[in-house]
Amino acid sequence: EIVLTQSPGTLSLSPGERATLSCRASQSVSSSYLAWYQQKPGQAPRLLIYGASSRATGIPDRFSGSGSGTDFTLTISRLEPEDFAVYYCQQYGSSWYTFGQGTKLEIK
Amino acid sequence: QVQLQESGPGLVKPSETLSLTCTVSGYSISSGYYWGWIRQPPGKGLEWIGSIYHSGSTYYNPSLKSRVTISVDTSKNQFSLKLSSVTAADTAVYYCARENWNDKGNWFDPWGQGTLVTVSS
């Protein structure tokens, strides 16, 4: 099982600032199999990034993904009020999926 | 546009079987894709349960495999989840989602709105 560890657990920032979220895997992950989701309270997760760096349809270009091997990053270049939420990374390997525990992005 | 909707009992007794159905609209399951179930205990993270292809081929999370059965009914454009011998630890919001894959990887999109299932006597 590949364990994904996200950091920090909580990130406190202000609108307009840059957010950097980390996802570290216990074993190397093919960069093709790393995705990021955003989840707001009471809502289902929403796909942001797949293939480590490809934005999903309709996702603003302030969201970007990068990384390879065991270290991946989600960057939000300039925070908008609607970006404050919980973010999850997800990997697929050896015929099963695992998710990170999430990073809560809160308004400072 | 593809939409998914979960349905089923919101309360299940311990040791019984949890049963949920996901109805897909805007896309025929018979046309392809894997379709998956993911759950989220209150206040916690996401856990993939398993997935099914329109042909009936399945694969499951090894930690749940002994208790999980996922099936598909293409005539109703639905797929279903059964989780046996439930305990309070199975209390969660259960989501269904379409599983996508290409040379860019594997991911879930879109998702249903989710349904809360509570295990309690």
Interface residues (C-beta under 8 A of the other chain):
Chain A: E1 S30 S31 S32 Y33 L34 A35 Y37 Q43 A44 P45 R46 L47 Y50 G51 A52 S54 A56 Y88 Q90 Y92 S95 W96 Y97 T98 F99 G100 Q101 G102
Chain B: G36 G45 L46 E47 W48 Y59 Y60 N61 P62 Y95 A97 N100 W101 D103 K104 G105 N106 W107 F108 D109 P110 W111 G112 Q113 G114
